[in-house]
């Protein structure tokens, strides 16, 4: 694969999983594990030093937990690509992590192929989730959507609504481009305009707003 490898950093308190993660990521031709850390004690310093393209984080960490870590990262790096990992399909934690700004969520029991695919999808701007988690998150968004009068029309074009609908389904930018027969650059331009019209800064926020306001 052409271009620079995807720089990945992992935050996980399990040493065996850290070692295995580094080995698996480094085995991919298009990735490199630039750092692994057992906690979030020096979160910003660690991220500044690693300059990662994708941050993979365990949700249950000693000290600062993964959800608070996502909030801190998102506040300083609005465009960061963050993939959460956990052992359990905990609906509340999934929902909290996504609302905090995580771009994707995958179980630690997922196959190696699914993990590296999720890293690639998050890096490409998608919202990677295992099917079981995606279903629960979408259901929670629907349940929590206020049953009030519809929000004002954000003024999305029909094409922008099509792009947003595919983001809601968890498609990456590249998948959206293939489905709609568009170039990656054109999809990126549509998504930037969607962000501006919805007043959001990430695909996760866009999906949340789309569902809560019944835009698609």
N, C-alpha and C positions, 0 to 999 in steps of 0.2 A: 504494500500500500504506500502510495506516495505521500510526501509531506512529513512534518515532524511527528514523532510518536506522541500519543496522548499521555501527559504527565499526570500520574495518579498518586494521591496520598491517602493513607488509611489511618483512622483513629479507632482503636479497638483494644480493650484491656486484656484480651486473651492472647498470650504470646504465641501459642501454637497456631492460632488463626492468623496472626500477623505474619508469621513465617511462611505459612502456606499461601496467603494472599500475595505476598511479594513474589514467591516462586511462580504462581499462576499468571500474574500480570506480566512479569518479565518474560514469560514464555510466549507472549503474544507479539507478533511482528510489529503491531501498530501501537504498542503501549510500553510504558516504563513506570515502575513503581519508584517514585523519587524519595519517599519517606514513609515510615510507619511509626505511630505514637501510641502509648498505652493510656493516655488520658488527654484532657483538654486544658490542663493547667497553664500551658503556654501556647494556647490556640493560635492567636494572631501572629506571634513570633514564628511558630512552626509553619504557618501558611505563607508568611512573607518569605521565609527561607526556601520553601519547597516550590513556590510559584506553580501550583498544580492547575491542570485543566479540569480535573474532576476530583472532588473530595468525597471519599467513602467513609461513612461514620456509623458506628454502633450507636443505637439509641439509648442503651443502658450502660452508662459509663460512671466510674467513680468520680466524686466531686461534681463538676458541671456535667449535666446529662446531655444527650445528643440533641434534644429539642431546643434547649437553651443555647447549645453550640450553633445550631442552624440560625437562630435569631441573631446571634452575635456576628456570624459570618455574613448573613444577608444585609445587616445594617452597614457593614464596612465594604463588602463586595457585592453590590446588588446583582451583578451578572454571574456570580459564582454558580458552578454546576455541582449540585450536592445530591449524592445517592445514600439513602439510609439503609442500614441493615439491622435485622433483629432475628431472634430465634422464634418468636411467637407472632401469630397474626392477631395482634392486639388492636382491636378496632379504634379504641380511644387514642392510643399512642400513634397509630397511623394517621388518624385525622389531625391530631395536634402537630405532628411533624410536617405534614403537607401544608397546613395552615401557616406554620412558622416559615415556610419557604423552601422545603425540600423539593427537588425536582423529580425524585423517584424513590421507590421503596422496594426492597427485595429481601426475601428470607435468606438466612444464612444456610439453610438446607437446600437452596437452589443449586441446580447443576452448574458446573464450571461454565458451560456454554451460555447459560442464562445470565450468569454474573458478568461475563465479559461483554455480552450483548447489551446488558443494562448500562454498563459504563459507556459503551459507544453511543447508545441512544441518548443518554443524558448529555454527553459531550456534544451531540448533534442538535441539542435543543429540545429533545423529546421528554416525555414524562414516563419513564420506565417503571412498570409495576408488574408483579406477578398477577395473573388473572383473578385469583381469590381476593387479593388486596385491592385491586382496581374496583372490583364489584362493591366491596364494603365501603370504600371511600366515596364512590359515586352515590351509593345509597345514603350515606351520612350527609352528603351535600344536599341531596334532595330532601331529606327529612328536616334538615336545618334551614332550608330555604324558607324565608318568611312568606306566609300565605296572604300577603297583602297585595295591593294593586301593583301592576308591573312597573319596573323602573323605567325612567325615560329612555327613549331609543338612543343608543350611543352613536347611531349614524353609520353603522357598518355597511359596506357594499355587499352584494350577494356573494361575490367571490371571497370577501373577507369572512363572511359567515360560514362559507364552506370550509375555509382553512381552520377557523375556530372550532367548528364541529369535529374536525379530524384531530385537533389538539385535545379536545375533550375525551376522545377515544384512546388517547395515549400515543398517537402517532408522532414520530420524530419529524423534523423538517424534511429530511430526505424522503420519508414515507409519504408525507403530504405532497411533495413534488411529484412523486411517481403516480400517486392516486389521481391527481388533478392534471397531469401532463404539463407541469410547469418546471422551470429551471429552479435550482436551489436558491439562486439570487432573487428570483421573483417571489418565491415563498418567503424568504427572509424580509423582503420589502413589505409584503402584505402583513407579516406578523409585527413588524415595527409599527405600522400604522394602526394595527389592532391594539397594541400596547398603548399607543398615544390616545386613542379614542376611549379606551376603557380605563385609562389612568392607572396602569399596572406596570410592573417592571420584570415580570417573569411569566413563563408559560403556566406555572402552577397558579399564580394569582389570576391569570386570564381564565383558566379553567374554572376556578372557584367562582369568579364573578359571573361567568357565562351560565353556570348552573344555578347560582343563587338568584340571579336576575332573569333567568329563563330566556336568555338571549338566543340560544340554539336548542 
